[in-house]
Amino acid sequence: MSGSSLRTAAVPRVRVQDDPFDIAAEMECLRQASVLVGGIGSFIGVVRGGGGLVALSLEHYPGMCERILTDLATEATERFDLCGCTVIHRVGRLLVGEPIVLVLAAAAHRAAALDATRFLIDRLKTGAPFWKSEEFDDGRCHWVESRAVDEEAAAGW
Amino acid sequence: MSGTVTILYFAALRERVGRGREVVPFGDMPTVRALLEARRREDAGFNDAFSGPGQVRVAVNKVLADFSTPLHAGDEVAFFPPMTGG
């Protein structure tokens, strides 16, 4: 692993926002981050329906959330020798089918891009202070419980 | 000891406690655990809200902490359930 791409790595792009994100624009921004980009890994989390689910409401801890996401993105950049990465997480009320989270990781080669993408989403799910509440068509609302499988996925890195 | 500590509650814990934020005097509360014990003595509702201690996470000044983390006047202490982002 050469150090050259590290020195040219773009500052991670991290945002927490109510508004939708423009996947194509974000991808294009990252593609142009460096001439050393050989591939971009992507993950888009979407509100999954079924069982009468109507919407998710996402709450977060302002300030801590952005800091943890920035720390994770910086760790991913160093660990996987990324040319750049992007993490955008939405908060507020999101309907079934709406995108929740975007993770993009650009690297010289596919293995690093794909591994970094998975690292970021796995660690983000249980390590960044977001909480989901589910809203159903019969009026029920309840908080999503954390899942052991998610904790294990995060610990695996 | 003078000063105050700001306490934040998030998600299910905010609903169980019945508020999202409160500012309390920084008295004899050298750790997060001591702060929680003091709040419990003053407010019976806290025992129910924190009935699953393994399911309560804590941050001090926006950094993940634990119940033995020391506190100082002016600190911001946040209590919340396990995180469920992504």
gemmi code that builds the backbone of each chain (N, CA, C; Angstrom):
import gemmi

chains = {
    "A": [
        ("MET", (0.866, -1.202, 0.000), (0.000, 0.000, 0.000), (0.896, 1.243, 0.000)),
        ("SER", (0.783, 2.064, -1.001), (1.578, 3.277, -1.039), (0.883, 4.377, -0.259)),
        ("GLY", (1.663, 5.335, 0.202), (1.076, 6.425, 0.970), (0.566, 7.543, 0.086)),
        ("SER", (0.778, 7.447, -1.201), (0.477, 8.587, -2.072), (-0.999, 8.951, -2.086)),
        ("SER", (-1.884, 7.929, -2.111), (-3.305, 8.249, -2.181), (-3.803, 8.819, -0.855)),
        ("LEU", (-3.154, 8.390, 0.256), (-3.547, 8.951, 1.546), (-3.332, 10.458, 1.561)),
        ("ARG", (-2.234, 10.858, 1.008), (-1.903, 12.284, 1.060), (-2.866, 13.121, 0.222)),
        ("THR", (-3.505, 12.477, -0.754), (-4.411, 13.247, -1.604), (-5.880, 12.997, -1.227)),
        ("ALA", (-6.106, 12.212, -0.151), (-7.488, 11.890, 0.222), (-8.278, 13.158, 0.545)),
        ("ALA", (-9.477, 13.206, 0.022), (-10.346, 14.349, 0.308), (-10.847, 14.247, 1.743)),
        ("VAL", (-11.164, 15.372, 2.336), (-11.778, 15.385, 3.660), (-13.139, 14.686, 3.541)),
        ("PRO", (-13.450, 13.748, 4.449), (-14.745, 13.057, 4.344), (-15.906, 14.053, 4.346)),
        ("ARG", (-16.920, 13.705, 3.578), (-18.100, 14.562, 3.481), (-19.177, 13.918, 4.359)),
        ("VAL", (-19.515, 14.565, 5.466), (-20.453, 14.004, 6.447), (-21.574, 15.000, 6.679)),
        ("ARG", (-22.807, 14.523, 6.562), (-23.934, 15.415, 6.835), (-25.085, 14.658, 7.491)),
        ("VAL", (-25.807, 15.344, 8.374), (-27.058, 14.834, 8.952), (-28.109, 15.865, 8.581)),
        ("GLN", (-29.162, 15.432, 7.892), (-30.105, 16.411, 7.340), (-31.509, 15.822, 7.214)),
        ("ASP", (-32.499, 16.723, 7.173), (-33.886, 16.306, 6.942), (-34.125, 15.993, 5.454)),
        ("ASP", (-33.477, 16.774, 4.605), (-33.783, 16.735, 3.170), (-33.267, 15.476, 2.488)),
        ("PRO", (-33.888, 15.120, 1.352), (-33.359, 14.007, 0.553), (-31.959, 14.349, 0.042)),
        ("PHE", (-31.202, 13.308, -0.328), (-29.881, 13.558, -0.922), (-29.917, 13.187, -2.399)),
        ("ASP", (-28.995, 13.815, -3.159), (-28.902, 13.580, -4.600), (-27.784, 12.563, -4.847)),
        ("ILE", (-28.168, 11.310, -5.039), (-27.182, 10.228, -5.118), (-26.204, 10.450, -6.277)),
        ("ALA", (-26.737, 10.852, -7.448), (-25.874, 11.032, -8.622), (-24.877, 12.163, -8.386)),
        ("ALA", (-25.346, 13.247, -7.788), (-24.456, 14.393, -7.550), (-23.362, 14.026, -6.547)),
        ("GLU", (-23.739, 13.270, -5.517), (-22.752, 12.871, -4.505), (-21.715, 11.926, -5.115)),
        ("MET", (-22.195, 11.002, -5.947), (-21.300, 10.054, -6.618), (-20.319, 10.801, -7.521)),
        ("GLU", (-20.831, 11.778, -8.254), (-20.005, 12.549, -9.179), (-18.939, 13.351, -8.426)),
        ("CYS", (-19.345, 13.909, -7.321), (-18.430, 14.683, -6.489), (-17.253, 13.808, -6.041)),
        ("LEU", (-17.578, 12.587, -5.640), (-16.543, 11.675, -5.151), (-15.681, 11.154, -6.302)),
        ("ARG", (-16.300, 10.933, -7.457), (-15.553, 10.437, -8.621), (-14.447, 11.422, -9.002)),
        ("GLN", (-14.726, 12.691, -8.784), (-13.759, 13.729, -9.156), (-12.775, 14.060, -8.028)),
        ("ALA", (-12.865, 13.291, -6.924), (-12.029, 13.614, -5.755), (-10.547, 13.488, -6.069)),
        ("SER", (-10.200, 12.538, -6.916), (-8.785, 12.283, -7.195), (-8.667, 11.486, -8.492)),
        ("VAL", (-7.579, 11.670, -9.218), (-7.346, 10.857, -10.425), (-7.041, 9.417, -10.042)),
        ("LEU", (-6.767, 9.173, -8.756), (-6.440, 7.812, -8.311), (-7.688, 6.976, -8.043)),
        ("VAL", (-8.886, 7.586, -8.132), (-10.125, 6.821, -7.895), (-10.270, 5.757, -8.984)),
        ("GLY", (-10.400, 4.493, -8.540), (-10.600, 3.400, -9.488), (-11.959, 2.754, -9.307)),
        ("GLY", (-12.647, 3.090, -8.219), (-13.968, 2.525, -7.980), (-14.618, 3.191, -6.783)),
        ("ILE", (-15.936, 3.163, -6.795), (-16.701, 3.752, -5.679), (-17.687, 2.709, -5.171)),
        ("GLY", (-17.562, 2.364, -3.896), (-18.535, 1.477, -3.268), (-19.693, 2.321, -2.765)),
        ("SER", (-20.926, 1.757, -2.835), (-22.068, 2.537, -2.365), (-23.048, 1.678, -1.578)),
        ("PHE", (-23.660, 2.286, -0.574), (-24.772, 1.652, 0.142), (-25.836, 2.713, 0.364)),
        ("ILE", (-27.076, 2.350, 0.022), (-28.195, 3.261, 0.254), (-29.204, 2.524, 1.116)),
        ("GLY", (-29.407, 3.003, 2.321), (-30.406, 2.420, 3.214), (-31.766, 3.034, 2.910)),
        ("VAL", (-32.800, 2.182, 2.861), (-34.142, 2.611, 2.461), (-35.137, 2.167, 3.530)),
        ("VAL", (-36.176, 2.964, 3.758), (-37.217, 2.570, 4.716), (-37.961, 1.357, 4.155)),
        ("ARG", (-37.820, 0.218, 4.832), (-38.424, -1.035, 4.379), (-39.851, -1.128, 4.898)),
        ("GLY", (-40.792, -1.403, 3.973), (-42.190, -1.521, 4.355), (-42.546, -2.941, 4.773)),
        ("GLY", (-43.854, -3.220, 4.828), (-44.324, -4.545, 5.248), (-44.845, -4.500, 6.662)),
        ("GLY", (-45.807, -5.381, 6.954), (-46.356, -5.457, 8.309), (-47.141, -4.224, 8.711)),
        ("GLY", (-47.571, -3.446, 7.703), (-48.369, -2.264, 8.015), (-47.551, -1.025, 8.332)),
        ("LEU", (-46.209, -1.124, 8.140), (-45.368, 0.044, 8.430), (-45.658, 1.170, 7.438)),
        ("VAL", (-45.815, 2.364, 7.971), (-46.089, 3.540, 7.148), (-44.852, 4.435, 7.028)),
        ("ALA", (-44.163, 4.625, 8.139), (-43.041, 5.566, 8.158), (-42.096, 5.252, 9.315)),
        ("LEU", (-40.902, 5.777, 9.212), (-39.951, 5.770, 10.318), (-39.700, 7.211, 10.722)),
        ("SER", (-39.531, 7.433, 12.014), (-39.068, 8.742, 12.465), (-37.703, 8.560, 13.097)),
        ("LEU", (-36.743, 9.343, 12.615), (-35.373, 9.226, 13.114), (-35.007, 10.419, 13.976)),
        ("GLU", (-34.556, 10.094, 15.195), (-34.092, 11.113, 16.134), (-32.575, 10.983, 16.227)),
        ("HIS", (-31.886, 12.097, 16.481), (-30.434, 12.006, 16.660), (-29.965, 12.980, 17.738)),
        ("TYR", (-28.713, 12.815, 18.116), (-28.082, 13.673, 19.124), (-27.200, 14.650, 18.358)),
        ("PRO", (-27.696, 15.867, 18.131), (-26.945, 16.829, 17.315), (-25.565, 17.095, 17.918)),
        ("GLY", (-24.611, 17.200, 17.082), (-23.246, 17.470, 17.544), (-22.480, 16.184, 17.753)),
        ("MET", (-22.980, 15.323, 18.625), (-22.300, 14.044, 18.851), (-22.379, 13.172, 17.601)),
        ("CYS", (-23.531, 13.221, 16.963), (-23.759, 12.407, 15.771), (-22.759, 12.763, 14.664)),
        ("GLU", (-22.649, 14.041, 14.364), (-21.749, 14.487, 13.305), (-20.301, 14.148, 13.649)),
        ("ARG", (-19.954, 14.292, 14.938), (-18.577, 14.014, 15.340), (-18.240, 12.529, 15.170)),
        ("ILE", (-19.176, 11.672, 15.586), (-18.922, 10.233, 15.469), (-18.852, 9.810, 14.004)),
        ("LEU", (-19.736, 10.341, 13.181), (-19.696, 9.997, 11.752), (-18.383, 10.472, 11.128)),
        ("THR", (-17.928, 11.664, 11.520), (-16.660, 12.177, 10.982), (-15.490, 11.302, 11.439)),
        ("ASP", (-15.513, 10.887, 12.715), (-14.459, 9.996, 13.213), (-14.457, 8.666, 12.451)),
        ("LEU", (-15.665, 8.116, 12.215), (-15.765, 6.847, 11.483), (-15.241, 7.006, 10.058)),
        ("ALA", (-15.614, 8.102, 9.406), (-15.192, 8.334, 8.018), (-13.683, 8.534, 7.936)),
        ("THR", (-13.133, 9.218, 8.940), (-11.682, 9.425, 8.974), (-10.956, 8.095, 9.194)),
        ("GLU", (-11.531, 7.266, 10.092), (-10.942, 5.940, 10.341), (-10.984, 5.096, 9.072)),
        ("ALA", (-12.110, 5.141, 8.359), (-12.243, 4.363, 7.125), (-11.245, 4.846, 6.075)),
        ("THR", (-11.074, 6.161, 5.977), (-10.153, 6.731, 4.984), (-8.732, 6.233, 5.218)),
        ("GLU", (-8.331, 6.207, 6.495), (-6.969, 5.765, 6.816), (-6.823, 4.257, 6.670)),
        ("ARG", (-7.815, 3.536, 7.200), (-7.705, 2.075, 7.235), (-7.755, 1.453, 5.845)),
        ("PHE", (-8.592, 2.015, 4.958), (-8.766, 1.424, 3.627), (-8.094, 2.254, 2.535)),
        ("ASP", (-7.289, 3.231, 2.940), (-6.535, 4.050, 1.988), (-7.465, 4.663, 0.930)),
        ("LEU", (-8.542, 5.270, 1.405), (-9.555, 5.814, 0.488), (-9.083, 7.123, -0.148)),
        ("CYS", (-9.612, 7.376, -1.349), (-9.417, 8.686, -1.981), (-10.430, 9.676, -1.417)),
        ("GLY", (-11.533, 9.162, -0.888), (-12.558, 10.017, -0.297), (-13.755, 9.180, 0.107)),
        ("CYS", (-14.600, 9.715, 0.970), (-15.834, 9.013, 1.304), (-16.910, 10.004, 1.725)),
        ("THR", (-18.145, 9.550, 1.647), (-19.307, 10.396, 1.915), (-20.287, 9.629, 2.791)),
        ("VAL", (-20.747, 10.261, 3.857), (-21.790, 9.665, 4.699), (-22.870, 10.729, 4.914)),
        ("ILE", (-24.064, 10.447, 4.423), (-25.188, 11.369, 4.629), (-26.326, 10.578, 5.282)),
        ("HIS", (-26.794, 11.047, 6.420), (-27.863, 10.353, 7.151), (-29.027, 11.312, 7.323)),
        ("ARG", (-30.208, 10.854, 6.953), (-31.385, 11.712, 7.125), (-32.028, 11.486, 8.495)),
        ("VAL", (-32.706, 12.508, 8.988), (-33.461, 12.417, 10.235), (-34.857, 12.985, 9.989)),
        ("GLY", (-35.748, 12.808, 10.965), (-37.133, 13.250, 10.801), (-37.999, 12.099, 10.321)),
        ("ARG", (-39.193, 12.428, 9.810), (-40.157, 11.390, 9.411), (-39.948, 11.010, 7.947)),
        ("LEU", (-39.703, 9.717, 7.699), (-39.424, 9.216, 6.351), (-40.406, 8.113, 6.001)),
        ("LEU", (-41.032, 8.214, 4.822), (-42.029, 7.245, 4.393), (-41.383, 5.988, 3.813)),
        ("VAL", (-42.161, 4.912, 3.774), (-41.678, 3.651, 3.193), (-41.145, 3.916, 1.774)),
        ("GLY", (-39.956, 3.380, 1.513), (-39.336, 3.540, 0.196), (-38.383, 4.715, 0.111)),
        ("GLU", (-38.431, 5.608, 1.090), (-37.518, 6.763, 1.037), (-36.118, 6.355, 1.491)),
        ("PRO", (-35.096, 6.913, 0.834), (-33.724, 6.673, 1.299), (-33.487, 7.301, 2.659)),
        ("ILE", (-32.742, 6.565, 3.522), (-32.403, 7.056, 4.862), (-30.941, 7.491, 4.915)),
        ("VAL", (-30.084, 6.615, 4.385), (-28.651, 6.841, 4.569), (-27.904, 6.539, 3.274)),
        ("LEU", (-26.867, 7.329, 3.016), (-26.000, 7.116, 1.850), (-24.562, 6.990, 2.339)),
        ("VAL", (-23.920, 5.891, 1.943), (-22.497, 5.702, 2.234), (-21.784, 5.479, 0.912)),
        ("LEU", (-20.777, 6.276, 0.633), (-19.965, 6.116, -0.579), (-18.497, 6.082, -0.160)),
        ("ALA", (-17.745, 5.173, -0.782), (-16.310, 5.101, -0.487), (-15.554, 4.937, -1.795)),
        ("ALA", (-14.646, 5.863, -2.067), (-13.865, 5.837, -3.305), (-12.440, 5.405, -2.999)),
        ("ALA", (-11.946, 4.445, -3.785), (-10.591, 3.937, -3.582), (-9.974, 3.607, -4.926)),
        ("ALA", (-8.690, 3.280, -4.898), (-8.003, 2.917, -6.138), (-8.541, 1.591, -6.674)),
        ("HIS", (-8.908, 0.683, -5.759), (-9.329, -0.664, -6.175), (-10.624, -1.078, -5.477)),
        ("ARG", (-11.325, -2.031, -6.081), (-12.686, -2.360, -5.614), (-12.732, -2.946, -4.208)),
        ("ALA", (-11.738, -3.763, -3.850), (-11.810, -4.422, -2.535), (-11.866, -3.373, -1.419)),
        ("ALA", (-11.009, -2.371, -1.515), (-10.979, -1.337, -0.476), (-12.274, -0.532, -0.495)),
        ("ALA", (-12.770, -0.215, -1.683), (-13.999, 0.585, -1.785), (-15.183, -0.159, -1.168)),
        ("LEU", (-15.287, -1.455, -1.494), (-16.419, -2.241, -0.988), (-16.276, -2.531, 0.507)),
        ("ASP", (-15.070, -2.868, 0.941), (-14.849, -3.134, 2.371), (-15.134, -1.878, 3.202)),
        ("ALA", (-14.675, -0.739, 2.723), (-14.867, 0.508, 3.465), (-16.349, 0.857, 3.557)),
        ("THR", (-17.086, 0.609, 2.495), (-18.522, 0.886, 2.487), (-19.213, 0.059, 3.567)),
        ("ARG", (-18.860, -1.217, 3.601), (-19.477, -2.104, 4.594), (-19.054, -1.755, 6.021)),
        ("PHE", (-17.788, -1.434, 6.195), (-17.280, -0.988, 7.495), (-18.100, 0.213, 7.988)),
        ("LEU", (-18.285, 1.186, 7.104), (-18.973, 2.420, 7.509), (-20.423, 2.161, 7.900)),
        ("ILE", (-21.150, 1.391, 7.112), (-22.564, 1.182, 7.445), (-22.699, 0.264, 8.663)),
        ("ASP", (-21.823, -0.738, 8.775), (-21.895, -1.637, 9.941), (-21.618, -0.882, 11.242)),
        ("ARG", (-20.606, -0.041, 11.243), (-20.231, 0.668, 12.457), (-21.211, 1.797, 12.774)),
        ("LEU", (-21.741, 2.403, 11.721), (-22.687, 3.515, 11.902), (-23.979, 3.064, 12.591)),
        ("LYS", (-24.450, 1.869, 12.232), (-25.770, 1.422, 12.708), (-25.865, 1.356, 14.232)),
        ("THR", (-24.769, 0.941, 14.870), (-24.829, 0.799, 16.328), (-23.933, 1.793, 17.055)),
        ("GLY", (-23.139, 2.574, 16.294), (-22.166, 3.451, 16.939), (-22.480, 4.931, 16.869)),
        ("ALA", (-23.413, 5.315, 16.011), (-23.763, 6.737, 15.899), (-25.132, 6.946, 16.553)),
        ("PRO", (-25.271, 8.039, 17.321), (-26.504, 8.227, 18.096), (-27.720, 8.645, 17.266)),
        ("PHE", (-28.295, 7.626, 16.598), (-29.577, 7.743, 15.905), (-30.531, 6.736, 16.541)),
        ("TRP", (-31.815, 7.074, 16.570), (-32.832, 6.140, 17.063), (-34.029, 6.195, 16.137)),
        ("LYS", (-34.543, 4.981, 15.800), (-35.681, 4.882, 14.882), (-36.960, 4.537, 15.631)),
        ("SER", (-38.033, 5.228, 15.247), (-39.353, 4.889, 15.754), (-40.215, 4.475, 14.565)),
        ("GLU", (-40.942, 3.357, 14.709), (-41.781, 2.860, 13.615), (-43.220, 3.319, 13.794)),
        ("GLU", (-43.850, 3.679, 12.685), (-45.245, 4.147, 12.695), (-46.062, 3.234, 11.777)),
        ("PHE", (-47.149, 2.660, 12.320), (-47.936, 1.691, 11.563), (-49.289, 2.261, 11.139)),
        ("ASP", (-49.929, 1.576, 10.166), (-51.179, 2.109, 9.594), (-52.355, 2.038, 10.570)),
        ("ASP", (-52.215, 1.283, 11.675), (-53.291, 1.252, 12.674), (-53.034, 2.258, 13.806)),
        ("GLY", (-52.017, 3.103, 13.617), (-51.760, 4.149, 14.600), (-50.703, 3.800, 15.634)),
        ("ARG", (-50.307, 2.519, 15.669), (-49.270, 2.131, 16.637), (-47.942, 2.786, 16.285)),
        ("CYS", (-47.180, 3.139, 17.311), (-45.817, 3.662, 17.144), (-44.945, 2.969, 18.167)),
        ("HIS", (-43.796, 2.499, 17.758), (-42.863, 2.046, 18.798), (-41.416, 2.176, 18.364)),
        ("TRP", (-40.541, 2.256, 19.362), (-39.103, 2.407, 19.114), (-38.523, 1.087, 18.647)),
        ("VAL", (-37.663, 1.167, 17.652), (-36.970, -0.028, 17.156), (-35.938, -0.450, 18.199)),
        ("GLU", (-35.934, -1.756, 18.529), (-34.951, -2.290, 19.473), (-33.651, -2.564, 18.718)),
        ("SER", (-32.529, -2.418, 19.413), (-31.261, -2.764, 18.771), (-31.211, -4.285, 18.594)),
        ("ARG", (-30.531, -4.725, 17.548), (-30.475, -6.151, 17.238), (-29.063, -6.683, 17.467)),
        ("ALA", (-29.002, -7.886, 18.051), (-27.697, -8.496, 18.334), (-26.893, -8.648, 17.047)),
        ("VAL", (-27.576, -8.945, 15.944), (-26.872, -9.177, 14.676), (-26.161, -7.904, 14.213)),
        ("ASP", (-26.746, -6.747, 14.522), (-26.103, -5.481, 14.160), (-24.889, -5.200, 15.044)),
        ("GLU", (-25.041, -5.528, 16.349), (-23.913, -5.349, 17.271), (-22.742, -6.238, 16.845)),
        ("GLU", (-23.072, -7.467, 16.417), (-22.025, -8.403, 16.004), (-21.340, -7.926, 14.725)),
        ("ALA", (-22.141, -7.378, 13.800), (-21.567, -6.882, 12.545), (-20.598, -5.742, 12.818)),
        ("ALA", (-20.963, -4.869, 13.747), (-20.091, -3.734, 14.070), (-18.822, -4.215, 14.768)),
        ("ALA", (-18.987, -5.200, 15.663), (-17.841, -5.703, 16.422), (-16.876, -6.466, 15.524)),
        ("GLY", (-17.392, -6.996, 14.407), (-16.562, -7.780, 13.489), (-15.449, -6.975, 12.842)),
        ("TRP", (-15.578, -5.649, 12.835), (-14.535, -4.798, 12.245), (-13.518, -4.396, 13.284)),
    ],
    "B": [
        ("MET", (-19.355, 22.566, 46.136), (-19.139, 22.561, 44.682), (-20.287, 23.328, 44.011)),
        ("SER", (-19.951, 24.309, 43.209), (-20.996, 25.105, 42.559), (-21.118, 24.672, 41.101)),
        ("GLY", (-22.032, 25.332, 40.386), (-22.220, 25.024, 38.976), (-23.346, 24.039, 38.756)),
        ("THR", (-23.549, 23.698, 37.508), (-24.655, 22.805, 37.142), (-24.182, 21.733, 36.170)),
        ("VAL", (-25.026, 20.729, 36.010), (-24.820, 19.693, 34.998), (-26.084, 19.655, 34.138)),
        ("THR", (-25.899, 19.624, 32.832), (-27.047, 19.505, 31.926), (-27.258, 18.033, 31.592)),
        ("ILE", (-28.489, 17.561, 31.740), (-28.801, 16.163, 31.429), (-29.727, 16.128, 30.214)),
        ("LEU", (-29.376, 15.320, 29.227), (-30.214, 15.126, 28.037), (-30.713, 13.689, 28.000)),
        ("TYR", (-31.933, 13.516, 27.513), (-32.514, 12.174, 27.354), (-32.985, 12.050, 25.910)),
        ("PHE", (-32.748, 10.876, 25.309), (-33.143, 10.689, 23.922), (-34.053, 9.462, 23.745)),
        ("ALA", (-34.851, 9.545, 22.695), (-35.665, 8.420, 22.192), (-36.574, 7.851, 23.294)),
        ("ALA", (-36.599, 6.516, 23.443), (-37.528, 5.890, 24.390), (-37.278, 6.385, 25.815)),
        ("LEU", (-36.018, 6.666, 26.126), (-35.691, 7.121, 27.475), (-36.265, 8.519, 27.733)),
        ("ARG", (-36.230, 9.371, 26.703), (-36.824, 10.715, 26.822), (-38.315, 10.591, 27.118)),
        ("GLU", (-38.975, 9.650, 26.428), (-40.417, 9.471, 26.650), (-40.697, 8.927, 28.043)),
        ("ARG", (-39.858, 8.000, 28.511), (-40.103, 7.407, 29.829), (-39.828, 8.414, 30.945)),
        ("VAL", (-38.792, 9.231, 30.785), (-38.479, 10.236, 31.807), (-39.475, 11.391, 31.743)),
        ("GLY", (-39.981, 11.663, 30.546), (-40.986, 12.710, 30.394), (-40.410, 14.071, 30.052)),
        ("ARG", (-39.110, 14.129, 29.762), (-38.506, 15.391, 29.312), (-37.214, 15.068, 28.568)),
        ("GLY", (-36.793, 16.042, 27.760), (-35.603, 15.834, 26.942), (-34.353, 16.459, 27.536)),
        ("ARG", (-34.560, 17.436, 28.455), (-33.392, 18.176, 28.942), (-33.707, 18.755, 30.312)),
        ("GLU", (-32.740, 18.714, 31.191), (-32.886, 19.406, 32.467), (-31.502, 19.823, 32.955)),
        ("VAL", (-31.491, 20.880, 33.731), (-30.242, 21.374, 34.305), (-30.341, 21.209, 35.810)),
        ("VAL", (-29.395, 20.490, 36.395), (-29.447, 20.232, 37.838), (-28.186, 20.802, 38.495)),
        ("PRO", (-28.288, 21.161, 39.764), (-27.098, 21.648, 40.465), (-26.033, 20.551, 40.528)),
        ("PHE", (-24.788, 20.929, 40.356), (-23.709, 19.956, 40.482), (-23.341, 19.847, 41.959)),
        ("GLY", (-23.910, 18.851, 42.592), (-23.659, 18.685, 44.021), (-22.621, 17.614, 44.244)),
        ("ASP", (-22.947, 16.668, 45.123), (-22.016, 15.598, 45.439), (-22.223, 14.452, 44.449)),
        ("MET", (-21.796, 14.670, 43.222), (-22.042, 13.678, 42.157), (-20.763, 13.495, 41.347)),
        ("PRO", (-19.780, 12.798, 41.942), (-18.476, 12.706, 41.268), (-18.482, 11.851, 40.002)),
        ("THR", (-19.519, 11.022, 39.825), (-19.559, 10.152, 38.644), (-20.967, 10.150, 38.046)),
        ("VAL", (-21.071, 9.561, 36.855), (-22.372, 9.401, 36.218), (-23.297, 8.588, 37.128)),
        ("ARG", (-22.737, 7.539, 37.742), (-23.557, 6.686, 38.619), (-24.126, 7.499, 39.789)),
        ("ALA", (-23.303, 8.361, 40.385), (-23.743, 9.184, 41.508), (-24.841, 10.168, 41.070)),
        ("LEU", (-24.692, 10.710, 39.859), (-25.715, 11.612, 39.321), (-27.048, 10.877, 39.188)),
        ("LEU", (-26.974, 9.672, 38.634), (-28.192, 8.894, 38.422), (-28.849, 8.531, 39.750)),
        ("GLU", (-28.034, 8.133, 40.716), (-28.577, 7.798, 42.042), (-29.255, 9.011, 42.666)),
        ("ALA", (-28.642, 10.175, 42.510), (-29.223, 11.402, 43.078), (-30.554, 11.722, 42.410)),
        ("ARG", (-30.628, 11.539, 41.093), (-31.872, 11.811, 40.378), (-32.956, 10.822, 40.817)),
        ("ARG", (-32.546, 9.583, 41.042), (-33.511, 8.561, 41.475), (-34.112, 8.911, 42.834)),
        ("ARG", (-33.287, 9.425, 43.730), (-33.788, 9.763, 45.062), (-34.789, 10.918, 44.976)),
        ("GLU", (-34.567, 11.811, 44.017), (-35.425, 12.995, 43.916), (-36.685, 12.738, 43.103)),
        ("ASP", (-36.661, 11.740, 42.245), (-37.763, 11.537, 41.307), (-38.032, 10.036, 41.163)),
        ("ALA", (-39.136, 9.584, 41.763), (-39.436, 8.153, 41.771), (-39.583, 7.601, 40.359)),
        ("GLY", (-40.004, 8.439, 39.423), (-40.205, 7.989, 38.047), (-38.938, 7.480, 37.398)),
        ("PHE", (-37.790, 7.893, 37.950), (-36.534, 7.478, 37.343), (-36.285, 5.988, 37.445)),
        ("ASN", (-36.758, 5.368, 38.514), (-36.514, 3.935, 38.658), (-37.152, 3.159, 37.524)),
        ("ASP", (-38.361, 3.574, 37.147), (-39.029, 2.895, 36.041), (-38.319, 3.184, 34.726)),
        ("ALA", (-37.944, 4.449, 34.535), (-37.337, 4.849, 33.267), (-36.012, 4.131, 33.033)),
        ("PHE", (-35.291, 3.882, 34.126), (-33.966, 3.267, 33.992), (-33.984, 1.808, 34.449)),
        ("SER", (-35.157, 1.171, 34.349), (-35.279, -0.172, 34.913), (-34.424, -1.200, 34.187)),
        ("GLY", (-34.014, -0.933, 32.969), (-33.109, -1.854, 32.283), (-31.743, -1.217, 32.134)),
        ("PRO", (-30.934, -1.222, 33.218), (-29.680, -0.463, 33.181), (-28.743, -0.903, 32.063)),
        ("GLY", (-28.795, -2.198, 31.697), (-27.951, -2.673, 30.601), (-28.363, -2.076, 29.274)),
        ("GLN", (-29.565, -1.541, 29.229), (-30.081, -0.985, 27.989), (-29.962, 0.533, 27.952)),
        ("VAL", (-29.240, 1.089, 28.913), (-29.040, 2.540, 28.930), (-27.589, 2.839, 28.575)),
        ("ARG", (-27.408, 3.697, 27.573), (-26.068, 4.156, 27.207), (-25.908, 5.583, 27.718)),
        ("VAL", (-24.662, 5.973, 27.922), (-24.414, 7.323, 28.436), (-23.275, 7.975, 27.662)),
        ("ALA", (-23.393, 9.281, 27.471), (-22.301, 10.081, 26.892), (-22.060, 11.275, 27.803)),
        ("VAL", (-20.794, 11.641, 27.958), (-20.448, 12.849, 28.709), (-19.751, 13.801, 27.735)),
        ("ASN", (-20.302, 14.990, 27.613), (-19.791, 15.987, 26.668), (-19.683, 15.403, 25.251)),
        ("LYS", (-20.736, 14.655, 24.865), (-20.886, 14.102, 23.516), (-19.863, 13.006, 23.179)),
        ("VAL", (-19.262, 12.418, 24.216), (-18.354, 11.283, 24.015), (-18.908, 10.108, 24.801)),
        ("LEU", (-18.983, 8.920, 24.176), (-19.506, 7.743, 24.871), (-18.745, 7.530, 26.171)),
        ("ALA", (-19.475, 7.238, 27.221), (-18.873, 7.100, 28.545), (-19.499, 5.892, 29.226)),
        ("ASP", (-19.215, 5.713, 30.517), (-19.907, 4.665, 31.267), (-20.278, 5.208, 32.634)),
        ("PHE", (-20.848, 4.345, 33.463), (-21.397, 4.843, 34.723), (-20.328, 5.253, 35.720)),
        ("SER", (-19.071, 4.858, 35.468), (-18.004, 5.254, 36.389), (-17.254, 6.501, 35.911)),
        ("THR", (-17.672, 7.066, 34.772), (-16.999, 8.259, 34.246), (-17.146, 9.433, 35.212)),
        ("PRO", (-16.039, 10.124, 35.528), (-16.105, 11.278, 36.430), (-16.872, 12.443, 35.809)),
        ("LEU", (-17.534, 13.206, 36.649), (-18.264, 14.397, 36.199), (-17.658, 15.658, 36.795)),
        ("HIS", (-17.851, 16.761, 36.062), (-17.400, 18.067, 36.528), (-18.506, 19.070, 36.271)),
        ("ALA", (-18.486, 20.162, 37.033), (-19.481, 21.220, 36.815), (-19.398, 21.684, 35.370)),
        ("GLY", (-20.569, 21.903, 34.769), (-20.612, 22.354, 33.380), (-20.721, 21.229, 32.370)),
        ("ASP", (-20.594, 19.960, 32.824), (-20.673, 18.834, 31.887), (-22.082, 18.670, 31.318)),
        ("GLU", (-22.119, 18.079, 30.122), (-23.390, 17.678, 29.506), (-23.429, 16.147, 29.520)),
        ("VAL", (-24.415, 15.594, 30.205), (-24.543, 14.138, 30.329), (-25.782, 13.711, 29.550)),
        ("ALA", (-25.639, 12.741, 28.662), (-26.785, 12.270, 27.874), (-27.043, 10.799, 28.156)),
        ("PHE", (-28.314, 10.460, 28.371), (-28.728, 9.065, 28.548), (-29.597, 8.675, 27.362)),
        ("PHE", (-29.369, 7.468, 26.827), (-30.163, 7.039, 25.673), (-30.128, 5.523, 25.524)),
        ("PRO", (-31.071, 4.960, 24.775), (-31.076, 3.513, 24.532), (-29.999, 3.155, 23.514)),
        ("PRO", (-29.738, 1.846, 23.328), (-28.812, 1.436, 22.261), (-29.215, 2.080, 20.933)),
        ("MET", (-28.217, 2.416, 20.147), (-28.459, 3.199, 18.929), (-28.952, 2.314, 17.790)),
        ("THR", (-29.826, 2.877, 16.976), (-30.444, 2.102, 15.885), (-30.485, 2.923, 14.597)),
        ("GLY", (-29.307, 3.338, 14.137), (-29.255, 4.121, 12.906), (-29.173, 3.253, 11.669)),
        ("GLY", (-28.900, 3.901, 10.549), (-28.685, 3.211, 9.276), (-29.948, 2.843, 8.552)),
    ],
}
model = gemmi.Model(1)
for chain_id, residues in chains.items():
    chain = gemmi.Chain(chain_id)
    for i, (resn, *xyz) in enumerate(residues, 1):
        res = gemmi.Residue()
        res.name, res.seqid = resn, gemmi.SeqId(i, " ")
        for name, pos in zip(("N", "CA", "C"), xyz):
            atom = gemmi.Atom()
            atom.name, atom.element = name, gemmi.Element(name[0])
            atom.pos, atom.b_iso = gemmi.Position(*pos), 0.0
            res.add_atom(atom)
        chain.add_residue(res)
    model.add_chain(chain)
structure = gemmi.Structure()
structure.add_model(model)
structure.setup_entities()
